[in-house]
Each structure stands twice: as structure tokens, then as C-alpha cells.
Amino acid sequence: MNSSEMSTGNLSQTYRLASEMFNALFAEIGKVIVGQQEYVEQMIIAMLCNGHALVESNPGLGKTLTISTIAKVMDLRFSRIQCTPDLMPADITGTNIIEEHGGVKSFKFQAGPIFANIVLADEINRASPKTQSAMLEAMQEKQITVANDTYLLDKPFFILATQNPIEMEGTFPLPEAQLDRFLLKILLDYPTFEQELTIVDRYTKMDIPQVRKIMNKSTLLDLQKLTTEVPISDQLKFRAVKIVLATRQNSEQIEYGASPRASIGLILTAKARALIKGRNYVSEEDIDAMAYPILRHRLGLSFESERRGITADQMIKGILAQVK
């Protein structure tokens, strides 16, 4: 499916073509990535919603391979930033350099790795707060400012940031304001025995799996527009907002709840999930499934909850059961 087919076909045909494209997309990614269906699906959902994702996982689970494979399949420019304590904002955004031509000196802007369609910020919590803040403008405004000059970023633009939950020494935890700018927080777990056996078998051979292009940036932009047009009933819309409101009403277990940005994200990602699943409507299952990655980084658990070992996901599960 290409951009013209989506714009000229009728609505039912457009949804059918979109479903076929997603099936082909996941099949192609599956040539390289074993398992991790939910992880890949949620990254695609974030991209369809023009948002960013934060991934928390242990090292060695293929995060870089997964996101670079998605970039290849979507024909998008990919860059990777390894975050370290000495990383400077200019290392991300770029800087002005002096050039000399015919005895005349002038400044020329040299773009940094942020100028890509998909940017992997690896171990973002190892970067200093000053460097972390350099990403805020890019994430929210889709532009960066260097020496009073503003440069627009290419569309689509997606940041996947990772952090390691088992090694926190020497890190700078992300402030709540920056966490809220991530549409989703995705948890990635170890593969099953069968999946790891397949990984070992696949990557101990000479032949490295190759993927082909399934879509381009123009088609992705059209799919982003189609995502916003997926119908949702008022009943489900009310439920989504009630779920977010419930996070602000339990002061004993939750110190602070989610902002209205979470309500917008919950409804929008539910639409994207429905589209990926081949439906032209949002179901209650979509709302429940997306509540976890939407809310888990937006809840501030109280001291009592943390003392009792209650996790954000357990709290969200309880809220979903209460809100009808």
C-alpha cells in the first residue's frame, strides 16, 4: 500500500490495506527479531501516535537491533546516541563550526544525531540533566535551537530512550516533566526458553537475516492521520478519562496521578492498537491494554505503597477493575 492508495480508496478498503501492511511489517521484522511481539507492537503504536517511548529492560535484549530493523523496514533514517555523564547538549543537537573559503571565515551548522527520523537514546538516565533537557525541545516541538537559530526536524520524528533498571549508580533519574513527554513506558522481559533457542540458532550462523522495505515515511505520515480518524464510542471515551481521573483520587496509595496528557494518549494509542489489530473501531480491550504503558511512568506511588512493594502495574490493574 502506498500513499495514493490510502487517499483514493474508500474507508473500508483503506482499513483493509492498512491491516495487510501491518501484517507484512510484523512478518518482516520477525525475520530478525524473535518474540517481543508486544514490545514491537507498542513501539509502532507510539510512532503511529507521533509520540516517543521509554523502554526499561536489562542489557542484551536486542533493543538496538529491534529499533534499527524497524527503521530499515520503514525506510527511515536511524541514529543512535550512547548517553554518558560527559555527553554535552551539542553532542546531540549539533553545533556551529568555522569554515574558511578564499580567506573569508563563516559559521556553518553541523547537524548532530538528533537529525534523524528514529533516534535511539541508549541509557538516557546516564546523561546529565542539562543534556537530558536538550532533548525536551526536540521531543515536544520537533525542532532544536542552536545559537538563536531554530532548525526543524524531519517528519516523522521518534525517540526511543532506554534505561537499565538494575544498575542505578551514577545515573540521573528523569524528572517527572520529562517522563510525561514520553507517550509510553515499555517493559521488556527476557525471552522464553524456546525463543532463546531460536535466537541462538539464528545468530550462530554465517547468514544474517535481511529485511526489505515495507513502507516509506510518506505512508507512515498517512497512517498517523488515519489513526486519529479511527472511531471510538462516547462510552469508551468516558471510561478512558475516568481511568486517568482515578489515578488522582487515591491519595493514600498514589502521591500524584496522571495529567490530561495521559487521557489524550490513552485514547489515541487505543485507536492505533485497533488499527494494527485490523479493526476500524476501538474496543474495551484496546483501552485496558494501553493503560499500562500510558500510566506506569505517570504515577507517583506513595511511601506506603512502595514500602508494601506495590508496583505501578498492580495499581493500574486495580484501577481498571474498579472503573466500569
C-alpha positions as CSV (number, residue, x, y, z in Angstrom):
1,M,0.0,0.0,0.0
2,N,1.3,3.5,-0.8
3,S,0.2,7.0,0.0
4,S,-2.0,7.4,-3.1
5,E,-3.9,4.1,-2.5
6,M,-4.8,5.3,1.0
7,S,-6.0,8.7,-0.1
8,T,-8.1,7.4,-3.1
9,G,-9.6,4.2,-1.7
10,N,-12.9,4.1,0.2
11,L,-12.7,3.9,4.0
12,S,-13.2,0.1,4.4
13,Q,-10.6,-0.6,1.7
14,T,-8.2,1.8,3.4
15,Y,-8.5,-0.1,6.7
16,R,-8.1,-3.4,4.9
17,L,-4.9,-2.2,3.1
18,A,-3.6,-0.8,6.4
19,S,-4.2,-4.2,8.1
20,E,-2.4,-6.0,5.3
21,M,0.6,-3.6,5.6
22,F,0.9,-4.1,9.3
23,N,0.8,-7.9,8.9
24,A,3.6,-7.6,6.3
25,L,5.5,-5.2,8.6
26,F,5.4,-7.5,11.6
27,A,6.3,-10.6,9.4
28,E,9.4,-8.8,8.0
29,I,10.5,-7.6,11.5
30,G,10.0,-11.2,12.7
31,K,12.8,-12.3,10.3
32,V,15.3,-10.6,12.5
33,I,13.6,-10.3,15.9
34,V,12.5,-13.4,17.8
35,G,9.4,-12.9,20.0
36,Q,9.0,-9.4,21.6
37,Q,5.7,-9.0,19.8
38,E,4.2,-6.7,22.4
39,Y,7.4,-4.6,22.5
40,V,7.5,-4.2,18.7
41,E,3.7,-3.5,18.6
42,Q,3.9,-0.8,21.3
43,M,6.8,0.9,19.5
44,I,4.8,1.0,16.3
45,I,1.8,2.3,18.2
46,A,3.9,5.2,19.6
47,M,5.1,6.0,16.1
48,L,1.5,6.0,14.7
49,C,0.6,8.4,17.5
50,N,3.5,10.7,16.7
51,G,4.9,10.1,20.2
52,H,8.0,8.8,21.9
53,A,8.7,5.7,24.0
54,L,10.8,4.9,27.0
55,V,12.0,1.3,27.3
56,E,13.1,-0.2,30.6
57,S,15.0,-3.5,30.3
58,N,18.1,-5.4,31.2
59,P,21.1,-5.3,28.8
60,G,21.4,-7.6,25.9
61,L,17.8,-8.0,24.9
62,G,18.1,-6.6,21.4
63,K,16.7,-3.1,21.8
64,T,19.2,-1.5,19.3
65,L,18.7,-4.3,16.8
66,T,14.9,-4.0,17.1
67,I,14.7,-0.3,16.5
68,S,17.2,-0.3,13.7
69,T,15.3,-3.1,12.0
70,I,12.1,-1.1,12.2
71,A,13.9,1.8,10.6
72,K,15.0,-0.3,7.7
73,V,11.6,-1.8,7.2
74,M,10.0,1.7,7.2
75,D,12.9,3.2,5.1
76,L,13.6,5.8,7.8
77,R,16.9,7.4,8.8
78,F,18.2,5.9,12.1
79,S,20.8,7.3,14.6
80,R,22.0,6.1,18.0
81,I,23.2,8.2,20.9
82,Q,25.1,6.5,23.7
83,C,24.3,8.6,26.8
84,T,27.2,9.1,29.2
85,P,27.8,11.6,32.1
86,D,30.2,13.6,29.9
87,L,27.8,13.9,27.0
88,M,27.1,17.5,26.1
89,P,23.9,19.1,24.6
90,A,25.9,20.0,21.4
91,D,26.8,16.3,21.0
92,I,23.1,15.7,20.4
93,T,21.8,18.8,18.7
94,G,24.9,19.7,16.7
95,T,27.0,22.9,16.7
96,N,28.3,25.8,14.6
97,I,31.8,25.2,13.1
98,I,34.0,27.8,11.4
99,E,34.8,27.4,7.7
100,E,37.2,29.4,5.6
101,H,36.8,29.9,1.9
102,G,39.0,32.3,0.0
103,G,40.2,33.9,3.2
104,V,36.7,34.6,4.4
105,K,35.6,32.8,7.6
106,S,32.0,31.9,8.2
107,F,29.9,29.7,10.5
108,K,28.3,26.5,9.3
109,F,25.9,24.4,11.3
110,Q,26.9,20.8,11.6
111,A,23.9,18.7,12.5
112,G,24.0,16.3,15.4
113,P,22.5,12.8,15.6
114,I,19.1,14.2,16.7
115,F,18.5,14.9,13.0
116,A,17.1,11.6,12.0
117,N,13.6,10.0,11.8
118,I,14.3,7.4,14.5
119,V,16.7,8.3,17.3
120,L,17.8,5.7,19.9
121,A,18.9,7.4,23.2
122,D,20.6,4.5,24.9
123,E,20.7,4.6,28.7
124,I,19.2,8.1,28.8
125,N,19.4,8.3,32.6
126,R,23.3,8.3,32.4
127,A,23.2,11.7,30.7
128,S,23.4,14.8,32.9
129,P,20.1,16.8,33.5
130,K,21.5,19.6,31.2
131,T,21.9,17.1,28.4
132,Q,18.6,15.4,29.0
133,S,16.9,18.8,28.7
134,A,18.4,19.2,25.3
135,M,16.0,16.5,24.1
136,L,12.9,18.2,25.5
137,E,12.5,20.8,22.8
138,A,13.1,18.1,20.1
139,M,10.6,15.8,21.7
140,Q,7.8,18.4,22.2
141,E,8.4,21.0,19.5
142,K,10.1,18.8,16.8
143,Q,12.8,21.4,16.5
144,I,16.1,22.4,18.1
145,T,17.7,25.8,18.7
146,V,21.4,26.4,18.4
147,A,22.9,29.9,18.9
148,N,19.5,31.6,18.4
149,D,18.9,29.7,15.2
150,T,16.0,27.2,15.0
151,Y,16.2,24.1,12.9
152,L,13.1,22.0,12.2
153,L,13.4,18.2,12.4
154,D,12.4,15.9,9.6
155,K,9.0,14.2,9.9
156,P,8.2,11.6,11.2
157,F,10.4,12.0,14.3
158,F,10.5,9.4,17.0
159,I,12.8,9.0,20.1
160,L,13.2,5.6,21.8
161,A,15.0,6.1,25.1
162,T,16.2,3.2,27.2
163,Q,17.2,2.8,30.8
164,N,18.7,-0.1,32.7
165,P,16.8,-0.9,36.0
166,I,19.5,-3.0,37.6
167,E,22.4,-0.5,37.6
168,M,21.4,2.9,39.1
169,E,24.7,4.1,40.5
170,G,26.0,7.2,38.7
171,T,22.7,7.8,36.9
172,F,20.4,10.9,36.8
173,P,16.7,9.9,37.2
174,L,14.5,11.5,34.6
175,P,12.4,14.3,36.2
176,E,8.6,13.9,36.1
177,A,8.2,16.7,33.5
178,Q,10.4,14.8,31.0
179,L,8.9,11.4,31.8
180,D,5.5,12.9,31.0
181,R,6.7,13.7,27.5
182,F,7.2,10.0,26.7
183,L,3.9,8.7,25.4
184,L,4.7,5.1,26.5
185,K,6.9,3.3,29.0
186,I,7.5,-0.2,27.7
187,L,8.8,-3.0,29.9
188,L,10.9,-5.6,28.1
189,D,11.5,-9.0,29.7
190,Y,13.7,-11.9,28.9
191,P,12.7,-14.4,26.1
192,T,11.3,-17.8,26.8
193,F,13.4,-20.9,26.5
194,E,12.0,-21.7,23.0
195,Q,12.6,-18.1,21.9
196,E,16.1,-18.0,23.2
197,L,16.9,-21.3,21.5
198,T,15.7,-19.8,18.2
199,I,17.8,-16.7,18.8
200,V,20.9,-18.8,19.4
201,D,20.2,-20.9,16.3
202,R,19.6,-17.8,14.2
203,Y,22.6,-15.8,15.2
204,T,25.3,-18.5,15.4
205,K,25.2,-19.0,11.6
206,M,27.0,-17.0,8.9
207,D,23.8,-15.9,7.2
208,I,22.4,-12.8,8.9
209,P,18.7,-12.3,8.2
210,Q,18.0,-9.4,5.8
211,V,14.7,-7.4,5.6
212,R,13.0,-5.5,2.8
213,K,11.3,-2.1,2.8
214,I,7.6,-2.4,3.5
215,M,6.6,1.3,3.7
216,N,8.2,4.8,3.5
217,K,7.9,8.0,5.5
218,S,5.0,9.3,3.4
219,T,2.9,6.2,4.1
220,L,3.7,6.4,7.8
221,L,2.5,10.0,7.9
222,D,-0.7,8.9,6.2
223,L,-1.1,6.1,8.7
224,Q,-0.7,8.7,11.5
225,K,-3.5,10.7,10.1
226,L,-5.7,7.5,9.7
227,T,-5.0,6.6,13.3
228,T,-6.7,9.9,14.6
229,E,-9.8,9.0,12.5
230,V,-10.5,5.6,14.0
231,P,-13.9,5.8,15.7
232,I,-14.3,5.5,19.4
233,S,-17.7,5.4,21.2
234,D,-18.5,8.0,23.9
235,Q,-18.8,5.2,26.4
236,L,-15.2,4.1,25.9
237,K,-14.0,7.7,25.8
238,F,-15.7,8.4,29.2
239,R,-14.1,5.2,30.6
240,A,-10.6,6.3,29.4
241,V,-11.0,9.6,31.1
242,K,-12.4,8.0,34.3
243,I,-9.3,5.7,34.5
244,V,-7.0,8.7,34.3
245,L,-9.1,10.6,36.9
246,A,-8.9,7.6,39.2
247,T,-5.1,8.0,39.4
248,R,-5.6,11.4,41.1
249,Q,-8.2,10.3,43.7
250,N,-6.3,7.7,45.7
251,S,-4.1,9.9,47.9
252,E,-3.2,7.0,50.3
253,Q,-1.5,4.9,47.6
254,I,-0.7,7.4,44.9
255,E,1.2,10.6,45.7
256,Y,0.4,12.2,42.4
257,G,-1.6,11.0,39.4
258,A,-1.5,11.3,35.6
259,S,-2.1,14.6,33.7
260,P,-4.6,15.2,30.9
261,R,-1.8,14.3,28.5
262,A,-2.4,10.7,29.7
263,S,-6.1,10.9,28.7
264,I,-5.2,12.1,25.2
265,G,-2.5,9.4,24.9
266,L,-4.8,6.6,26.2
267,I,-7.5,7.3,23.6
268,L,-5.0,7.9,20.8
269,T,-3.0,4.7,21.4
270,A,-6.2,2.7,21.7
271,K,-7.1,3.9,18.2
272,A,-3.6,2.9,17.0
273,R,-3.9,-0.5,18.6
274,A,-7.3,-1.1,17.0
275,L,-5.8,-0.1,13.6
276,I,-2.9,-2.5,14.0
277,K,-5.3,-5.3,15.0
278,G,-7.2,-4.8,11.8
279,R,-10.3,-3.2,13.3
280,N,-12.0,0.1,12.3
281,Y,-13.2,0.8,15.9
282,V,-11.8,1.0,19.4
283,S,-12.7,-1.8,21.8
284,E,-12.5,-2.0,25.6
285,E,-9.6,-4.4,25.2
286,D,-7.6,-1.6,23.5
287,I,-8.2,0.8,26.4
288,D,-7.2,-1.8,29.0
289,A,-4.1,-2.9,27.1
290,M,-2.8,0.6,26.6
291,A,-3.5,1.8,30.1
292,Y,-0.3,0.1,31.4
293,P,2.3,1.7,29.1
294,I,0.5,5.0,29.2
295,L,0.2,5.3,33.0
296,R,3.0,3.3,34.6
297,H,5.5,6.2,34.3
298,R,3.0,8.9,35.2
299,L,2.0,7.5,38.7
300,G,3.9,8.7,41.8
301,L,3.4,5.9,44.3
302,S,3.2,6.9,48.0
303,F,5.8,5.9,50.5
304,E,3.3,3.4,52.0
305,S,2.8,1.7,48.6
306,E,6.5,1.4,47.9
307,R,7.0,0.0,51.5
308,R,4.5,-2.7,50.7
309,G,6.1,-3.5,47.4
310,I,3.2,-2.4,45.3
311,T,4.1,-1.7,41.6
312,A,2.6,0.8,39.3
313,D,1.2,-2.0,37.1
314,Q,-0.5,-3.6,40.1
315,M,-2.1,-0.2,40.9
316,I,-3.3,0.2,37.3
317,K,-4.8,-3.3,37.3
318,G,-6.8,-2.4,40.4
319,I,-8.0,0.9,38.8
320,L,-9.1,-1.0,35.6
321,A,-11.1,-3.4,37.7
322,Q,-12.8,-0.6,39.6
323,V,-13.7,1.7,36.7
324,K,-16.5,0.4,34.6
